[in-house]
Amino acid sequence: MATLNNAHVPDEVLAVDELAEEALRKGPEDRDWQELLAYGRQTDHESGYTAAEVSEIVKKRRRISAAQRG
């Protein structure tokens, strides 16, 4: 038969526990984001485009997409 026990957990401990849980949950997301940024930097370097050229390419593509949507 199970025994019911009550324990008091201080608010400070609960706060640390919540922070640890959040860090464990966000860790993989942060790692994925860092990998995406590294990929972007590498692709940027390999493309040879300037920042201004990329900006214009993006603007043009957005105009085309907007026109296709109607």
C-alpha beads as a LAMMPS data file, in Angstrom:
LAMMPS data file: protein, C-alpha beads

70 atoms
69 bonds

1 atom types
1 bond types

-500.0 500.0 xlo xhi
-500.0 500.0 ylo yhi
-500.0 500.0 zlo zhi

Masses

1 110.0

Atoms # bond

1 1 1 0.000 0.000 0.000
2 1 1 1.316 3.489 -0.890
3 1 1 2.094 5.928 1.884
4 1 1 1.199 9.605 1.502
5 1 1 3.965 11.964 2.582
6 1 1 3.846 15.742 2.525
7 1 1 7.020 17.762 2.124
8 1 1 7.612 21.486 2.111
9 1 1 9.746 22.698 -0.795
10 1 1 11.040 26.262 -0.402
11 1 1 10.133 28.731 -3.153
12 1 1 13.827 29.221 -3.949
13 1 1 14.217 25.523 -4.736
14 1 1 11.123 25.543 -6.919
15 1 1 12.441 28.569 -8.829
16 1 1 15.776 26.818 -9.486
17 1 1 13.925 23.693 -10.576
18 1 1 11.841 25.701 -13.047
19 1 1 14.976 27.367 -14.454
20 1 1 16.680 23.997 -14.847
21 1 1 13.625 22.599 -16.630
22 1 1 13.529 25.573 -18.991
23 1 1 17.249 25.255 -19.743
24 1 1 16.864 21.558 -20.538
25 1 1 13.894 22.298 -22.784
26 1 1 15.545 25.201 -24.627
27 1 1 18.990 23.629 -24.964
28 1 1 18.211 21.697 -28.149
29 1 1 16.385 24.705 -29.624
30 1 1 19.406 26.932 -28.960
31 1 1 21.719 24.333 -30.495
32 1 1 19.526 24.118 -33.621
33 1 1 19.537 27.916 -33.866
34 1 1 23.331 28.033 -33.572
35 1 1 23.657 25.380 -36.283
36 1 1 21.333 27.376 -38.549
37 1 1 23.367 30.541 -37.984
38 1 1 26.601 28.685 -38.763
39 1 1 25.048 27.317 -41.961
40 1 1 23.937 30.816 -42.939
41 1 1 27.403 32.249 -42.365
42 1 1 29.020 29.490 -44.424
43 1 1 26.494 29.877 -47.247
44 1 1 26.959 33.643 -47.149
45 1 1 30.704 33.257 -47.455
46 1 1 30.420 30.772 -50.337
47 1 1 27.798 32.736 -52.300
48 1 1 29.960 35.768 -52.969
49 1 1 26.925 38.102 -52.744
50 1 1 27.177 41.378 -50.878
51 1 1 24.702 42.280 -48.137
52 1 1 23.107 44.848 -50.456
53 1 1 22.658 42.248 -53.194
54 1 1 21.059 39.797 -50.792
55 1 1 18.696 42.499 -49.565
56 1 1 17.580 43.244 -53.120
57 1 1 17.150 39.550 -53.935
58 1 1 14.954 39.092 -50.863
59 1 1 12.843 42.169 -51.704
60 1 1 12.366 40.974 -55.272
61 1 1 11.371 37.474 -54.131
62 1 1 8.869 38.911 -51.650
63 1 1 7.306 41.046 -54.406
64 1 1 7.003 37.997 -56.652
65 1 1 5.451 35.920 -53.840
66 1 1 2.976 38.694 -52.994
67 1 1 1.974 39.017 -56.645
68 1 1 1.435 35.250 -56.931
69 1 1 -0.816 35.255 -53.861
70 1 1 -2.986 37.816 -55.482

Bonds

1 1 1 2
2 1 2 3
3 1 3 4
4 1 4 5
5 1 5 6
6 1 6 7
7 1 7 8
8 1 8 9
9 1 9 10
10 1 10 11
11 1 11 12
12 1 12 13
13 1 13 14
14 1 14 15
15 1 15 16
16 1 16 17
17 1 17 18
18 1 18 19
19 1 19 20
20 1 20 21
21 1 21 22
22 1 22 23
23 1 23 24
24 1 24 25
25 1 25 26
26 1 26 27
27 1 27 28
28 1 28 29
29 1 29 30
30 1 30 31
31 1 31 32
32 1 32 33
33 1 33 34
34 1 34 35
35 1 35 36
36 1 36 37
37 1 37 38
38 1 38 39
39 1 39 40
40 1 40 41
41 1 41 42
42 1 42 43
43 1 43 44
44 1 44 45
45 1 45 46
46 1 46 47
47 1 47 48
48 1 48 49
49 1 49 50
50 1 50 51
51 1 51 52
52 1 52 53
53 1 53 54
54 1 54 55
55 1 55 56
56 1 56 57
57 1 57 58
58 1 58 59
59 1 59 60
60 1 60 61
61 1 61 62
62 1 62 63
63 1 63 64
64 1 64 65
65 1 65 66
66 1 66 67
67 1 67 68
68 1 68 69
69 1 69 70
